[in-house]
Amino acid sequence: MMMLMQWDNVTPAQYDAVRKIVNFEADPPRGGLYHVAGFDDKGMRVADVWERAEDFQAFVEQRLMPGVQKAGITGEPKVNILPAHNVYAPGYVRR
């Protein structure tokens, strides 16, 4: 499944604080396959690919949102979940 997130008013510094708290790079969440984050003049944009929506939801509830709260990020993101029609990542080596 594919997850697209738009979270206005989140800064790169706040994102980096959450990365440190949640530690998803050193301790990858179950089912997480791909993550990319970027910023525009409105805030943060994220695109993820997950094996299952349930894995994403468990990560959000158990790790991400507690880290977001600890980092002091407010507001709510806009999230779209879509079935992945195709995933192509030539530089990705599956574990």
Z-matrix of the N, CA and C atoms (Angstrom, degrees):
N
C 1 1.438
C 2 1.519 1 109.31
N 3 1.291 2 114.41 1 157.67
C 4 1.462 3 121.62 2 -177.20
C 5 1.519 4 108.94 3 -116.75
N 6 1.326 5 116.15 4 136.28
C 7 1.456 6 121.16 5 179.05
C 8 1.519 7 108.28 6 -122.06
N 9 1.328 8 116.31 7 127.24
C 10 1.461 9 123.16 8 175.40
C 11 1.520 10 108.08 9 -116.82
N 12 1.323 11 116.62 10 127.56
C 13 1.465 12 120.85 11 -177.06
C 14 1.525 13 110.34 12 -125.45
N 15 1.302 14 114.83 13 138.66
C 16 1.461 15 122.69 14 172.84
C 17 1.522 16 106.26 15 -124.98
N 18 1.322 17 116.94 16 117.51
C 19 1.461 18 120.80 17 -179.60
C 20 1.519 19 107.76 18 -127.45
N 21 1.316 20 115.45 19 98.57
C 22 1.454 21 121.35 20 -177.79
C 23 1.523 22 110.89 21 -66.84
N 24 1.326 23 114.69 22 147.33
C 25 1.463 24 124.91 23 176.23
C 26 1.524 25 114.84 24 70.98
N 27 1.328 26 118.76 25 8.52
C 28 1.464 27 120.84 26 173.70
C 29 1.525 28 107.53 27 -88.64
N 30 1.319 29 116.17 28 131.43
C 31 1.463 30 122.30 29 -176.29
C 32 1.535 31 111.05 30 -98.26
N 33 1.321 32 116.98 31 162.93
C 34 1.466 33 119.08 32 173.83
C 35 1.532 34 112.61 33 -58.01
N 36 1.319 35 118.15 34 -36.74
C 37 1.472 36 120.68 35 179.08
C 38 1.528 37 110.88 36 -64.67
N 39 1.319 38 117.62 37 -40.00
C 40 1.463 39 120.87 38 177.76
C 41 1.532 40 110.61 39 -66.51
N 42 1.323 41 116.51 40 -42.98
C 43 1.468 42 120.42 41 177.42
C 44 1.530 43 109.84 42 -59.09
N 45 1.329 44 116.94 43 -45.88
C 46 1.461 45 120.46 44 -179.89
C 47 1.524 46 111.85 45 -63.44
N 48 1.331 47 117.71 46 -34.20
C 49 1.468 48 120.83 47 176.11
C 50 1.525 49 110.04 48 -64.34
N 51 1.324 50 117.05 49 -42.50
C 52 1.472 51 120.58 50 178.78
C 53 1.530 52 110.03 51 -65.94
N 54 1.326 53 117.13 52 -41.10
C 55 1.479 54 120.10 53 177.01
C 56 1.521 55 110.61 54 -55.36
N 57 1.327 56 116.37 55 -43.71
C 58 1.465 57 120.66 56 -178.93
C 59 1.526 58 111.11 57 -67.35
N 60 1.321 59 117.13 58 -43.34
C 61 1.469 60 121.63 59 -178.59
C 62 1.524 61 111.09 60 -66.84
N 63 1.323 62 116.52 61 -49.12
C 64 1.473 63 121.48 62 -174.23
C 65 1.529 64 111.46 63 -77.97
N 66 1.339 65 116.83 64 -30.49
C 67 1.463 66 122.52 65 175.35
C 68 1.525 67 112.32 66 58.76
N 69 1.339 68 116.51 67 40.26
C 70 1.464 69 119.70 68 -176.22
C 71 1.521 70 113.60 69 -71.86
N 72 1.322 71 118.33 70 -18.63
C 73 1.461 72 119.33 71 179.26
C 74 1.531 73 111.74 72 -78.50
N 75 1.308 74 117.92 73 -40.45
C 76 1.461 75 121.52 74 178.61
C 77 1.524 76 111.78 75 -82.70
N 78 1.325 77 116.97 76 -25.79
C 79 1.469 78 123.09 77 -179.79
C 80 1.533 79 107.82 78 -128.63
N 81 1.347 80 116.67 79 76.36
C 82 1.463 81 119.92 80 -173.69
C 83 1.527 82 112.72 81 -60.25
N 84 1.326 83 115.89 82 139.48
C 85 1.462 84 119.10 83 177.99
C 86 1.522 85 111.07 84 -71.67
N 87 1.295 86 115.93 85 147.84
C 88 1.462 87 121.92 86 177.59
C 89 1.528 88 109.14 87 -57.51
N 90 1.316 89 116.43 88 129.83
C 91 1.455 90 121.73 89 175.07
C 92 1.511 91 115.64 90 85.28
N 93 1.325 92 118.07 91 -8.27
C 94 1.457 93 120.28 92 178.90
C 95 1.525 94 110.28 93 -76.68
N 96 1.331 95 117.29 94 124.99
C 97 1.453 96 121.41 95 -177.35
C 98 1.520 97 113.51 96 -108.98
N 99 1.337 98 117.24 97 -34.44
C 100 1.464 99 120.26 98 -172.04
C 101 1.520 100 108.99 99 -156.53
N 102 1.329 101 115.80 100 138.95
C 103 1.461 102 120.60 101 179.53
C 104 1.518 103 108.71 102 -144.34
N 105 1.310 104 116.52 103 132.41
C 106 1.459 105 121.23 104 172.64
C 107 1.522 106 107.76 105 -141.00
N 108 1.337 107 116.04 106 135.72
C 109 1.463 108 121.80 107 179.29
C 110 1.513 109 108.68 108 -125.05
N 111 1.315 110 115.17 109 143.49
C 112 1.455 111 121.53 110 176.62
C 113 1.520 112 109.57 111 -146.18
N 114 1.315 113 115.54 112 170.01
C 115 1.461 114 120.85 113 -176.51
C 116 1.517 115 109.99 114 -132.94
N 117 1.328 116 114.92 115 143.30
C 118 1.452 117 121.00 116 171.80
C 119 1.523 118 108.01 117 -126.78
N 120 1.308 119 117.88 118 -168.25
C 121 1.462 120 120.02 119 -176.28
C 122 1.521 121 113.57 120 -69.78
N 123 1.331 122 117.72 121 -10.06
C 124 1.470 123 121.08 122 178.54
C 125 1.526 124 112.91 123 -99.13
N 126 1.313 125 117.60 124 -25.60
C 127 1.460 126 119.54 125 -178.01
C 128 1.509 127 112.28 126 151.66
N 129 1.327 128 116.00 127 -147.98
C 130 1.451 129 123.01 128 -173.48
C 131 1.528 130 111.65 129 -93.07
N 132 1.327 131 114.40 130 144.98
C 133 1.450 132 122.66 131 173.21
C 134 1.526 133 107.19 132 -129.56
N 135 1.332 134 116.90 133 135.10
C 136 1.464 135 121.85 134 -178.19
C 137 1.518 136 109.08 135 -132.11
N 138 1.327 137 115.34 136 141.14
C 139 1.465 138 122.07 137 171.01
C 140 1.522 139 107.30 138 -127.36
N 141 1.319 140 116.22 139 126.57
C 142 1.467 141 122.58 140 178.57
C 143 1.519 142 109.97 141 -126.17
N 144 1.324 143 115.32 142 155.42
C 145 1.455 144 122.44 143 167.70
C 146 1.525 145 106.47 144 -124.45
N 147 1.329 146 114.74 145 130.06
C 148 1.469 147 122.27 146 -178.43
C 149 1.525 148 109.24 147 -126.86
N 150 1.323 149 115.37 148 150.72
C 151 1.464 150 119.30 149 176.06
C 152 1.527 151 111.14 150 -63.71
N 153 1.331 152 115.87 151 -42.83
C 154 1.468 153 120.46 152 -177.00
C 155 1.522 154 109.80 153 -143.33
N 156 1.306 155 115.94 154 147.12
C 157 1.469 156 120.92 155 177.51
C 158 1.524 157 110.66 156 -60.76
N 159 1.323 158 117.02 157 -33.22
C 160 1.467 159 120.90 158 -179.62
C 161 1.536 160 111.44 159 -64.59
N 162 1.333 161 116.47 160 -36.12
C 163 1.469 162 119.82 161 176.90
C 164 1.530 163 110.63 162 -65.08
N 165 1.327 164 116.14 163 -43.24
C 166 1.460 165 120.32 164 177.86
C 167 1.520 166 110.50 165 -61.62
N 168 1.319 167 117.47 166 -46.20
C 169 1.462 168 121.31 167 -178.36
C 170 1.529 169 111.30 168 -62.28
N 171 1.327 170 116.95 169 -41.22
C 172 1.465 171 120.33 170 178.22
C 173 1.529 172 110.43 171 -63.22
N 174 1.330 173 117.52 172 -41.75
C 175 1.463 174 121.05 173 178.16
C 176 1.528 175 110.62 174 -62.29
N 177 1.317 176 116.69 175 -44.39
C 178 1.467 177 120.80 176 179.98
C 179 1.524 178 110.69 177 -60.07
N 180 1.314 179 116.74 178 -49.00
C 181 1.470 180 121.29 179 -175.44
C 182 1.520 181 112.80 180 -70.26
N 183 1.326 182 117.22 181 -43.15
C 184 1.458 183 120.92 182 -170.99
C 185 1.524 184 114.36 183 -89.00
N 186 1.343 185 117.20 184 -27.33
C 187 1.465 186 118.80 185 -173.92
C 188 1.529 187 113.73 186 -127.61
N 189 1.328 188 116.80 187 -50.11
C 190 1.454 189 119.15 188 -172.53
C 191 1.519 190 113.09 189 -65.87
N 192 1.312 191 118.02 190 -54.63
C 193 1.466 192 119.65 191 -175.98
C 194 1.522 193 112.76 192 -64.65
N 195 1.328 194 120.61 193 -38.94
C 196 1.467 195 118.39 194 172.93
C 197 1.537 196 111.89 195 -59.70
N 198 1.334 197 118.01 196 -37.92
C 199 1.455 198 121.00 197 177.31
C 200 1.520 199 112.30 198 -68.00
N 201 1.332 200 116.14 199 -39.68
C 202 1.466 201 121.20 200 177.62
C 203 1.525 202 110.12 201 -61.39
N 204 1.326 203 116.24 202 -45.02
C 205 1.463 204 120.43 203 179.25
C 206 1.524 205 111.02 204 -63.97
N 207 1.328 206 116.60 205 -42.31
C 208 1.465 207 120.61 206 179.70
C 209 1.527 208 111.03 207 -63.25
N 210 1.339 209 117.30 208 -33.99
C 211 1.458 210 121.67 209 179.28
C 212 1.526 211 112.27 210 -79.00
N 213 1.328 212 117.46 211 -8.04
C 214 1.453 213 121.23 212 176.92
C 215 1.514 214 115.25 213 81.04
N 216 1.324 215 116.54 214 20.51
C 217 1.465 216 120.05 215 178.79
C 218 1.516 217 108.93 216 -79.33
N 219 1.323 218 115.84 217 132.77
C 220 1.462 219 121.37 218 -179.58
C 221 1.522 220 109.74 219 -113.21
N 222 1.313 221 114.85 220 175.65
C 223 1.454 222 120.24 221 -179.34
C 224 1.508 223 111.25 222 83.95
N 225 1.295 224 114.93 223 179.01
C 226 1.468 225 121.11 224 -178.58
C 227 1.525 226 109.00 225 -126.70
N 228 1.324 227 116.57 226 139.98
C 229 1.459 228 118.57 227 176.78
C 230 1.528 229 110.97 228 -80.48
N 231 1.322 230 114.92 229 158.09
C 232 1.460 231 121.21 230 167.80
C 233 1.518 232 105.57 231 -95.64
N 234 1.329 233 116.97 232 123.61
C 235 1.459 234 121.50 233 -175.81
C 236 1.521 235 109.25 234 -124.73
N 237 1.322 236 115.40 235 132.24
C 238 1.461 237 121.91 236 172.91
C 239 1.514 238 108.14 237 -118.10
N 240 1.323 239 115.84 238 129.50
C 241 1.461 240 122.69 239 176.41
C 242 1.524 241 106.94 240 -110.26
N 243 1.315 242 115.41 241 127.54
C 244 1.453 243 120.87 242 -179.53
C 245 1.516 244 109.85 243 -130.84
N 246 1.327 245 117.71 244 148.11
C 247 1.462 246 117.86 245 170.99
C 248 1.530 247 108.18 246 -68.04
N 249 1.293 248 117.00 247 139.26
C 250 1.459 249 120.44 248 179.16
C 251 1.524 250 108.83 249 -79.48
N 252 1.301 251 115.78 250 122.52
C 253 1.465 252 120.66 251 177.98
C 254 1.527 253 110.19 252 -81.71
N 255 1.333 254 116.41 253 -37.47
C 256 1.456 255 121.66 254 178.59
C 257 1.523 256 108.12 255 -155.87
N 258 1.313 257 116.57 256 143.32
C 259 1.458 258 122.03 257 174.47
C 260 1.523 259 107.06 258 -125.99
N 261 1.315 260 116.28 259 120.83
C 262 1.455 261 122.07 260 178.40
C 263 1.519 262 108.02 261 -130.01
N 264 1.294 263 116.34 262 115.20
C 265 1.466 264 121.61 263 179.00
C 266 1.522 265 107.51 264 -139.86
N 267 1.332 266 118.49 265 85.82
C 268 1.455 267 120.99 266 -173.79
C 269 1.525 268 114.71 267 -61.40
N 270 1.322 269 117.39 268 -22.91
C 271 1.455 270 119.92 269 179.59
C 272 1.515 271 113.73 270 -91.10
N 273 1.331 272 117.26 271 -1.62
C 274 1.461 273 121.99 272 -175.99
C 275 1.521 274 110.11 273 -90.58
N 276 1.313 275 116.68 274 128.81
C 277 1.456 276 122.20 275 174.69
C 278 1.507 277 107.55 276 -110.77
N 279 1.330 278 117.00 277 113.26
C 280 1.456 279 121.63 278 -178.84
C 281 1.521 280 111.00 279 -66.34
N 282 1.337 281 115.84 280 136.31
C 283 1.467 282 121.18 281 179.68
C 284 1.500 283 111.13 282 -76.32
